[in-house]
Amino acid sequence: MADPVLHDLTVIVLAAGGGTRMRSKTAKVLHPIGGRSMVGHVLVAVHGCAPRRVVAVIGHQRDQVGAHIAELAPEALLAVQEEQAGTGHAVRVGVEAADAREGTVLVAYGDTPLLTAESLRAFVAEHEAAQRAVSVLSGVVDDPFGYGRVVRDEDGEVVAIVEQKDASTDQREIREINSGIMAFDAAFLHEALPRLGNDNANGEYYLTDLLGLAREAGLTVGAHPIDDVRQTEGANDRAQLAELGRELNTRIVERWMREGVTVMDPATTWIDADVVLAPDVVLLPGTQLLGATVVGEDAVIGPDSTLKDCEIGAGARVVRVHGELAVVGEQADVGPFSYLRPGTRLGERGKIGGFVETKNAVISAGAKVPHLSYVGDAEIGEGANIGAGTIFANYDGVAKHRTTVGRHARTGSNNTFVAPVTIGDGASTGGGTVVRGDVPAGALALSAGPMRVIERWAQQRRAGTAQAEAAARAEGSGEGSGGAPGSA
């Protein structure tokens, strides 16, 4: 069935609460979960309904929250609730900012990160089709403690919502709860909000009291039970946030498996909401894909790898790697125990091997940095090979400089390139070379002198030590005989 078409929809997102149980300098709705803030997830769901206007009601830590929402949704209006006097008061602040007098007003909460656009669209569509003045998104739960109860009459019609503190003993047995998410006819809402009272246990203006005002006016009210009631759950402390995080991750992982991704161990695999995976990707245990990471088909990630905001090409293999803001080309190999820092770009069929750290480095197609090296501020040409234990010395104490290694160059082990230097196409460097100047194409650069062997050095300079004794035994048995050219 096609998605319902919603008309003239205004959405008010309530994000003014203090969130004191989080015990954090960070506003509650800004706490991260699945790669977004809690309110970020809600804004994504809201925008999936294509509203004409969105109003975010902010209060506590308004500068922090307002700046974040403005970055995520620049078109959203920000309305400040100076005094937190209940949901009815918060919505009134939002309605006045939006000047919403026609169409539908949907009220959502900034701390419900599991909420989906599909559920909101279905809810609002039913509200509009039934021509209700007020609709409540409800759910049936095993333990309703703490929630407002949806009270129905003998015919099943919704007559009221009663908060936990105001509920009678019988009403507290009701298992249908109010999620807090509500939809209103805008004209009714604009007229009724000023008539809300605060005669209740908390002395607050309850948005849910509008049901009673609508019924008094002979208008239609109703509830829309959601099957997946967990979508409406909020997080009030860090334990609840962690639980919602596990649930969100489970849903994300299961969705990607249904779309053709192999996840060897879902319990140890974490995938953020904005990650994109192609079919036939394989994720091995201990993998974390964070931020806006994109992985191409047939790539294998893991085990024990963390990639944030990375792009991994088709058929690549990434093993025990930590990477951020890096690009790995098709059929390339990375790891194990590699560290890809921002600005790393590995070309197709290239290799970054074990215990290699790269930063702001372009390693072209077929080029290899196989072992135990640091490559910073560099460009390595197609097909080049960097010897084990190589250091690109990019910092002179004041400024960073770049090193360029040409196509099909071959550099020796234990080299140091003191930037800025250029190694020409097809050039080579000897083992242990410190390269302080440019090397022409096809040339061999050496910086070490001939090897010298000083006979009986251990016996003379380390007499009485285990080293000297071992040398003396070898000398006596003839194992240590034999010199070398250049011996002294």
DOKE-208529 format. One record per residue (C-alpha): residue in one letter; residue number from 1; x, y, z. Coordinates in Angstrom, 1 decimal, padded with zeros to 4 digits. Each point is the difference from the previous one (the first is absolute). Example, Ala and Ser with C-alpha at 12.3 -4.5 7.8 and 13.67 -1.06 7.14 Angstrom:
<atoms>
 res   n     px     py     pz
   A   1  012.3 -004.5  007.8
   S   2  001.4  003.4 -000.7
</atoms>
This chain:
<atoms>
 res   n     px     py     pz
   M   1  000.0  000.0  000.0
   A   2  001.3  003.4 -000.9
   D   3  001.0  002.4  002.8
   P   4 -002.8  002.3  001.1
   V   5  000.1  003.6 -001.2
   L   6  000.0  002.5  002.9
   H   7 -001.3  003.5 -000.5
   D   8  001.1  003.2  001.7
   L   9  001.8 -001.7  002.8
   T  10  001.7  001.9  002.8
   V  11  002.3 -001.9  002.4
   I  12  001.0  001.2  003.4
   V  13  003.0 -001.8  001.5
   L  14  000.2  000.4  003.8
   A  15  003.6  000.4  001.1
   A  16 -000.1  002.3  003.0
   G  17  000.4 -002.4  002.8
   G  18  002.9  000.1  002.5
   G  19  000.9 -003.7  000.0
   T  20  001.4  000.2  003.5
   R  21  000.1 -003.8  000.3
   M  22  002.7 -000.1 -002.8
   R  23  002.3  001.8  002.5
   S  24  001.8  001.5 -002.9
   K  25  001.2  003.4 -001.3
   T  26 -001.4 -001.1 -003.4
   A  27 -003.7  000.6 -000.5
   K  28 -002.1 -003.2  000.1
   V  29 -001.2  000.1 -003.5
   L  30  003.5  000.5 -001.3
   H  31  001.4 -003.2  001.4
   P  32  001.2 -002.3 -002.9
   I  33 -001.6 -003.2 -001.0
   G  34  000.7 -001.9 -003.2
   G  35  002.1  002.8 -001.5
   R  36 -002.6  002.8  000.5
   S  37 -001.2  001.9  003.0
   M  38 -003.4 -001.1  001.4
   V  39 -001.7  003.1 -001.4
   G  40  001.9 -000.6 -003.3
   H  41 -001.8 -003.3 -000.4
   V  42 -003.3  001.6  000.7
   L  43  000.6  002.8 -002.6
   V  44  000.8 -002.7 -002.6
   A  45 -003.3 -001.7  000.8
   V  46 -001.9  003.3 -000.1
   H  47  001.5  001.0 -003.3
   G  48 -001.2 -003.3 -001.5
   C  49 -003.5  001.4  000.4
   A  50  000.8  002.9 -002.3
   P  51 -001.4  002.7  002.4
   R  52 -000.6  003.5 -001.1
   R  53  001.5  001.4  003.2
   V  54  002.0 -001.4  002.9
   V  55  000.3  001.8  003.4
   A  56  002.4 -001.2  002.7
   V  57 -000.9  001.2  003.5
   I  58  003.2  000.5  002.0
   G  59  000.6  001.1  003.6
   H  60  002.7 -001.5  002.1
   Q  61  003.5  000.5 -001.5
   R  62 -001.7  001.8 -002.9
   D  63  003.2  001.2 -001.6
   Q  64  001.4 -003.5 -000.3
   V  65 -003.2 -001.6 -001.1
   G  66 -001.1  002.8 -002.3
   A  67  003.4  000.1 -001.8
   H  68 -000.1 -003.8 -000.5
   I  69 -003.6  000.0 -001.4
   A  70  000.8  003.0 -002.3
   E  71  002.9 -002.0 -001.4
   L  72 -002.0 -003.1 -000.7
   A  73 -003.2  001.8 -001.1
   P  74  000.7  003.6 -001.1
   E  75 -003.6  000.4 -001.1
   A  76 -001.4 -000.8  003.5
   L  77 -001.3  002.8  002.2
   L  78  001.4  000.3  003.5
   A  79 -002.5  000.9  002.7
   V  80  001.2  000.6  003.6
   Q  81 -002.0 -001.3  003.0
   E  82  001.3  002.3  002.7
   E  83 -001.8 -001.9  002.8
   Q  84 -000.5 -003.8 -000.1
   A  85 -003.7 -000.1  001.0
   G  86 -001.0 -003.2 -001.7
   T  87 -000.6 -001.4 -003.5
   G  88 -003.1  002.2 -000.6
   H  89  002.0  003.1  000.7
   A  90  002.8 -001.2 -002.2
   V  91 -002.3 -000.7 -002.9
   R  92 -001.7  003.4  000.4
   V  93  003.5  001.6 -000.4
   G  94  000.5 -002.1 -003.2
   V  95 -003.4  000.7 -001.5
   E  96  000.4  003.8  000.6
   A  97  003.4 -000.1 -001.8
   A  98 -001.3 -002.0 -002.9
   D  99 -003.3  002.0 -000.2
   A 100 -001.6 -003.3 -000.9
   R 101 -003.8  000.5 -000.4
   E 102 -000.8 -002.5 -002.8
   G 103  000.8 -003.6 -000.9
   T 104  001.5 -002.4  002.5
   V 105  002.4  000.5  002.9
   L 106  002.2 -003.0  001.0
   V 107  001.7  000.2  003.4
   A 108  003.1 -002.2  000.4
   Y 109  002.7 -000.3  002.6
   G 110  003.8  000.6 -000.4
   D 111  001.0 -003.1  002.0
   T 112 -001.6 -002.8 -002.0
   P 113  002.7 -001.2 -002.3
   L 114 -001.7 -003.2 -001.2
   L 115 -002.9  001.9 -001.6
   T 116 -000.4 -000.5 -003.7
   A 117 -001.5  002.2 -002.8
   E 118 -002.2 -002.9 -001.0
   S 119 -001.7 -000.2  003.4
   L 120 -000.5  003.7  000.1
   R 121 -001.5  000.1 -003.5
   A 122 -002.4 -002.8  000.8
   F 123 -001.1  001.7  003.2
   V 124 -000.6  003.4 -001.6
   A 125 -001.8 -001.6 -002.9
   E 126 -002.4 -001.8  002.2
   H 127 -000.6  003.2  002.0
   E 128 -000.8  002.0 -003.1
   A 129 -002.2 -002.8 -001.5
   A 130 -002.0 -000.2  003.2
   Q 131 -000.4  003.8  000.1
   R 132  000.9  000.1  003.7
   A 133  000.7  003.0  002.0
   V 134  002.5 -002.0  002.2
   S 135  001.8 -003.3 -000.6
   V 136  002.4 -001.7  002.4
   L 137  002.7 -002.5 -001.1
   S 138 -000.4 -002.7  002.6
   G 139  001.4 -003.4  000.7
   V 140 -000.7 -003.1  002.1
   V 141  002.8 -000.9  002.5
   D 142  000.5 -002.6  002.7
   D 143  001.1  002.5  002.6
   P 144 -001.7  003.4 -000.4
   F 145  001.5  001.6  003.1
   G 146  000.9  003.6 -000.5
   Y 147 -002.1  000.5 -003.1
   G 148 -003.2  001.8 -000.5
   R 149 -002.9 -002.4 -000.5
   V 150 -002.4  000.1 -003.0
   V 151 -003.5 -000.3  001.5
   R 152 -002.8 -001.4 -002.1
   D 153 -003.7 -000.3  000.6
   E 154 -002.1 -003.2 -000.4
   D 155 -000.1  000.5 -003.8
   G 156  003.7  000.3 -000.3
   E 157  000.0  003.8 -000.6
   V 158  002.8  002.0  001.5
   V 159 -001.3  002.2  002.7
   A 160  003.2  001.2  001.8
   I 161  003.7 -000.4  000.7
   V 162  000.9 -000.1  003.6
   E 163  003.5  000.5  001.2
   Q 164  001.6 -002.5  002.5
   K 165 -000.2  002.4  002.9
   D 166 -003.6  000.8 -000.6
   A 167 -001.2 -003.5 -000.8
   S 168 -002.4 -002.0  002.2
   T 169  000.8 -003.5  001.1
   D 170 -002.1 -001.4 -002.9
   Q 171  001.4  002.3 -002.5
   R 172  003.5 -001.1  000.9
   E 173 -000.8 -003.5 -001.1
   I 174 -000.6  001.3 -003.6
   R 175  002.8 -001.3 -002.3
   E 176 -000.7  002.3 -002.9
   I 177  002.4  003.0  000.4
   N 178  000.4  003.4 -001.5
   S 179  003.2  000.4 -001.8
   G 180 -000.2  003.7  000.2
   I 181  000.0  000.3 -003.8
   M 182 -003.3  001.7 -001.1
   A 183 -001.6  001.4 -003.1
   F 184 -002.5  002.9  000.0
   D 185 -002.3  001.9 -002.3
   A 186  001.9  003.3 -000.1
   A 187 -003.0  002.2  000.3
   F 188 -001.2 -001.8  003.1
   L 189  003.5  000.0  001.6
   H 190  000.4  003.7 -000.5
   E 191 -003.3  000.7  001.6
   A 192  000.2 -002.5  002.9
   L 193  003.6  000.5  001.2
   P 194 -000.8  003.2  001.9
   R 195 -002.8 -001.8  001.9
   L 196  002.3 -002.6  001.5
   G 197  000.2 -000.1  003.8
   N 198  002.6 -001.3  002.4
   D 199 -002.2 -001.4  002.7
   N 200  002.0 -003.3  000.5
   A 201  002.5 -001.6  002.2
   N 202  003.0  001.6 -001.8
   G 203 -001.6  003.4 -000.5
   E 204  000.8 -000.2 -003.7
   Y 205 -001.9  000.6 -003.2
   Y 206 -000.6 -003.5 -001.5
   L 207 -000.3 -000.2 -003.7
   T 208 -002.2 -003.1  000.5
   D 209 -002.7  002.0  001.7
   L 210 -000.9  001.2 -003.5
   L 211 -001.8 -003.3 -000.5
   G 212 -002.6  001.1  002.6
   L 213 -000.4  003.4 -001.6
   A 214 -000.5 -001.6 -003.4
   R 215 -002.6 -002.4  001.4
   E 216 -001.8  002.9  001.8
   A 217 -000.3  001.7 -003.4
   G 218 -001.4 -003.1 -001.6
   L 219  003.1 -000.6 -002.2
   T 220  001.5 -003.3 -000.9
   V 221  003.0 -001.4  001.9
   G 222  001.8 -003.3 -000.2
   A 223  003.1 -002.1  000.5
   H 224  002.2 -001.8 -002.5
   P 225  001.7 -003.0  001.6
   I 226  003.4 -000.6 -001.4
   D 227  001.1 -003.6 -000.3
   D 228  003.7  000.8  000.5
   V 229 -000.4  002.0  003.2
   R 230  003.7  000.1  000.6
   Q 231  000.2  002.7 -002.6
   T 232 -001.6  002.4  002.5
   E 233  002.4 -000.7  002.8
   G 234  002.2  002.8  001.3
   A 235  003.2  000.1  002.0
   N 236  000.1  001.8  003.3
   D 237  003.4 -001.3  001.2
   R 238  003.1 -001.6 -001.4
   A 239 -001.1 -003.5  000.8
   Q 240 -003.2  000.5 -002.0
   L 241  002.1  001.6 -002.8
   A 242  002.3 -003.0 -000.2
   E 243 -003.0 -002.4 -000.1
   L 244 -001.5  002.0 -002.8
   G 245  003.4  000.0 -001.8
   R 246  000.1 -003.8  000.1
   E 247 -003.5 -000.2 -001.3
   L 248  000.7  002.5 -002.8
   N 249  003.1 -001.8 -001.0
   T 250 -001.8 -003.3 -000.1
   R 251 -002.6  001.5 -002.3
   I 252  002.7  001.5 -002.3
   V 253  002.0 -003.2 -000.2
   E 254 -003.0 -002.1 -000.7
   R 255 -001.1  002.4 -002.8
   W 256  003.4 -000.3 -001.7
   M 257  000.0 -003.8  000.3
   R 258 -003.4  000.0 -001.8
   E 259  001.5  002.1 -002.7
   G 260  002.8 -002.4 -000.7
   V 261  002.8  000.8  002.4
   T 262  001.6 -002.9  001.9
   V 263  000.5  000.8  003.6
   M 264  002.0 -002.9  001.7
   D 265 -000.8  001.1  003.6
   P 266 -002.8  002.6  000.4
   A 267  000.7  000.2  003.7
   T 268  003.4  001.6 -000.5
   T 269 -000.8  002.0 -003.2
   W 270 -001.0  003.6  000.3
   I 271 -001.3  002.0 -003.0
   D 272 -001.0  003.7  000.2
   A 273 -003.3  001.2 -001.6
   D 274  001.7  001.8 -002.9
   V 275  002.3 -002.8 -001.1
   V 276 -000.6 -001.3 -003.5
   L 277  000.8 -003.7 -000.9
   A 278 -000.2 -001.7 -003.3
   P 279 -001.2 -003.6 -000.5
   D 280  002.5 -002.8  000.8
   V 281  002.1  002.1  002.4
   V 282  001.3 -002.2  002.8
   L 283  000.4  001.3  003.5
   L 284  002.1 -002.1  002.3
   P 285 -000.3  000.1  003.9
   G 286  001.0  003.1  001.8
   T 287 -000.7  002.4 -002.9
   Q 288 -001.2  003.5  000.6
   L 289 -001.2  002.1 -003.0
   L 290 -000.6  003.6  001.1
   G 291 -001.1  003.3 -001.4
   A 292 -000.5  000.1 -003.7
   T 293  002.1 -003.0 -000.9
   V 294 -000.7 -001.6 -003.4
   V 295  001.0 -003.5 -000.9
   G 296  000.0 -001.5 -003.5
   E 297 -001.2 -003.4 -001.0
   D 298  002.1 -003.1  000.8
   A 299  002.2  002.0  002.4
   V 300  001.0 -001.8  003.2
   I 301  000.3  002.0  003.2
   G 302  001.5 -001.3  003.2
   P 303  000.4 -001.6  002.3
   D 304  000.6  002.6  002.6
   S 305 -000.2  003.1 -002.2
   T 306 -001.4  003.5  000.6
   L 307 -000.7  002.2 -003.0
   K 308 -001.4  003.5  000.3
   D 309 -001.0  002.1 -003.0
   C 310  001.9 -002.3 -002.3
   E 311 -000.5 -001.1 -003.5
   I 312  000.9 -003.6 -000.8
   G 313  000.0 -001.2 -003.6
   A 314 -001.4 -003.2 -001.4
   G 315  001.9 -003.1  000.7
   A 316  002.3  001.7  002.5
   R 317  001.3 -001.8  003.1
   V 318  000.4  001.9  003.3
   V 319  001.3 -002.0  002.9
   R 320  000.5  001.3  003.6
   V 321  000.1  003.6 -001.1
   H 322 -000.9  003.3  001.6
   G 323 -000.9  002.6 -002.7
   E 324 -001.6  003.4 -000.1
   L 325 -000.7  002.2 -003.1
   A 326  001.9 -002.4 -002.2
   V 327 -000.6 -001.5 -003.4
   V 328  000.9 -003.6 -000.9
   G 329 -000.2 -000.9 -003.7
   E 330 -001.4 -003.0 -001.7
   Q 331  001.8 -003.3  000.6
   A 332  002.4  001.7  002.4
   D 333  001.3 -001.7  003.2
   V 334  000.5  001.7  003.4
   G 335  001.3 -001.4  003.2
   P 336  000.4 -001.6  002.4
   F 337  000.5  002.6  002.7
   S 338  000.0  003.0 -002.4
   Y 339 -001.0  003.6  000.9
   L 340 -001.5  002.0 -002.8
   R 341 -000.2  003.6  001.1
   P 342 -002.0  002.8 -001.8
   G 343  001.1  000.7 -003.6
   T 344  001.2 -003.6 -000.7
   R 345 -000.9 -001.1 -003.6
   L 346  001.1 -003.5 -001.0
   G 347 -000.4 -000.8 -003.7
   E 348 -001.5 -003.1 -001.6
   R 349  002.0 -003.2  000.7
   G 350  002.3  001.9  002.3
   K 351  001.2 -001.2  003.4
   I 352  000.5  001.5  003.4
   G 353  001.4 -002.8  002.1
   G 354  000.5 -000.9  003.6
   F 355  000.9  002.7  002.6
   V 356 -000.1  002.8 -002.6
   E 357 -001.3  003.5  000.9
   T 358 -001.1  002.4 -002.8
   K 359 -001.1  003.6  000.1
   N 360 -000.9  002.4 -002.9
   A 361  001.6 -002.5 -002.4
   V 362 -000.9 -001.0 -003.5
   I 363  001.2 -003.6 -000.8
   S 364 -000.8 -000.6 -003.6
   A 365 -001.3 -003.1 -001.8
   G 366  002.1 -003.1  000.6
   A 367  002.4  001.8  002.4
   K 368  001.0 -001.7  003.2
   V 369  001.0  001.0  003.5
   P 370  000.3 -003.5  001.4
   H 371  001.6  000.2  003.4
   L 372  000.7  002.1  003.1
   S 373  000.0  003.5 -001.5
   Y 374 -001.3  003.5  000.5
   V 375 -001.2  001.8 -003.1
   G 376 -001.0  003.6  000.6
   D 377 -000.6  002.8 -002.5
   A 378  001.1 -002.1 -002.9
   E 379 -000.9 -001.1 -003.6
   I 380  001.1 -003.4 -001.1
   G 381 -000.2 -000.7 -003.7
   E 382 -001.6 -003.0 -001.8
   G 383  001.7 -003.3  000.6
   A 384  002.6  001.3  002.5
   N 385  001.2 -002.1  002.9
   I 386  001.1  001.5  003.3
   G 387  002.4 -002.1  002.1
   A 388 -000.7 -001.1  003.5
   G 389  000.7  002.3  002.9
   T 390 -000.2  003.2 -002.1
   I 391 -000.7  003.4  001.5
   F 392 -001.3  003.0 -001.9
   A 393  001.4  002.8  002.1
   N 394 -002.5  002.6 -000.9
   Y 395  000.5  002.5  002.9
   D 396  003.0  002.3  000.4
   G 397 -001.2  001.4  003.4
   V 398 -001.8  002.9 -001.6
   A 399 -001.8 -001.1 -003.1
   K 400 -001.2 -003.2 -001.8
   H 401  001.6 -000.9 -003.4
   R 402 -000.9 -002.6 -002.6
   T 403  002.0 -002.9 -001.5
   T 404 -000.7 -001.3 -003.5
   V 405  001.0 -003.5 -001.1
   G 406 -000.2 -000.6 -003.7
   R 407 -001.6 -002.8 -002.0
   H 408  001.5 -003.4  000.5
   A 409  002.7  001.2  002.3
   R 410  001.5 -002.5  002.4
   T 411  001.2  001.3  003.4
   G 412  002.1 -002.1  002.4
   S 413 -000.8 -001.0  003.6
   N 414  000.6  002.4  002.9
   N 415  000.0  003.1 -002.1
   T 416 -000.7  003.5  001.2
   F 417 -001.3  002.6 -002.5
   V 418  000.7  003.5  001.4
   A 419 -002.7  002.0 -001.7
   P 420 -000.3  001.8 -002.3
   V 421  001.6 -002.5 -002.4
   T 422 -000.9 -001.6 -003.3
   I 423  000.9 -003.6 -001.0
   G 424 -000.2 -000.2 -003.7
   D 425 -001.8 -002.6 -002.2
   G 426  001.8 -003.3  000.1
   A 427  002.5  001.1  002.6
   S 428  001.4 -002.0  002.9
   T 429  001.4  000.6  003.4
   G 430  002.3 -002.3  002.0
   G 431 -000.8 -001.5  003.3
   G 432  000.5  002.3  003.0
   T 433  000.2  003.1 -002.3
   V 434 -000.9  003.4  001.3
   V 435 -001.3  001.9 -003.0
   R 436  000.6  003.8  000.4
   G 437 -000.1  001.0 -003.6
   D 438 -001.8 -000.9 -003.3
   V 439  000.8 -003.2 -001.7
   P 440 -000.1  000.1 -003.8
   A 441 -002.1 -002.5 -002.0
   G 442  001.7 -003.4 -000.3
   A 443  002.7  000.9  002.5
   L 444  001.2 -001.8  003.1
   A 445  000.4  002.0  003.2
   L 446  002.3 -001.2  002.8
   S 447  001.0  001.8  003.2
   A 448  001.8 -002.7  002.0
   G 449  003.8 -000.7 -000.3
   P 450  001.7 -003.4 -000.4
   M 451 -000.6 -002.5  002.9
   R 452  002.9 -000.5  002.4
   V 453  000.6 -003.0  002.2
   I 454  002.1  000.4  003.1
   E 455  001.2 -003.4  001.1
   R 456 -000.1 -001.1  003.7
   W 457 -001.8  003.2  001.0
   A 458 -002.2 -001.8  002.6
   Q 459  002.9 -001.7  001.7
   Q 460  001.9  003.3  000.2
   R 461 -002.7  002.4  000.8
   R 462 -002.5 -002.2  001.9
   A 463  002.4 -002.2  001.9
   G 464 -001.7 -001.9  002.8
   T 465 -003.5  000.2 -001.4
   A 466 -002.2 -002.8 -001.4
   Q 467  000.5  001.5 -003.4
   A 468  003.8 -000.3  000.2
   E 469 -000.1 -003.5  001.4
   A 470 -002.3 -001.1 -002.9
   A 471  002.3  001.5 -002.5
   A 472  003.1 -001.6  001.6
   R 473 -001.7 -003.5 -000.1
   A 474 -000.9  000.5 -003.7
   E 475  003.6  001.2 -000.7
   G 476  001.4 -003.1  001.7
   S 477 -002.2 -002.4 -002.0
   G 478  000.7  001.7 -003.2
   E 479 -003.6  001.2 -000.6
   G 480  001.0  003.7  000.0
   S 481  002.8 -000.3 -002.4
   G 482  000.0  001.8 -003.3
   G 483  000.3  003.7 -000.8
   A 484 -001.6  002.2 -002.6
   P 485  001.2  002.5 -002.6
   G 486  000.8  003.2  001.8
   S 487  000.7 -001.7  003.4
   A 488  002.2  001.9  002.4
</atoms>
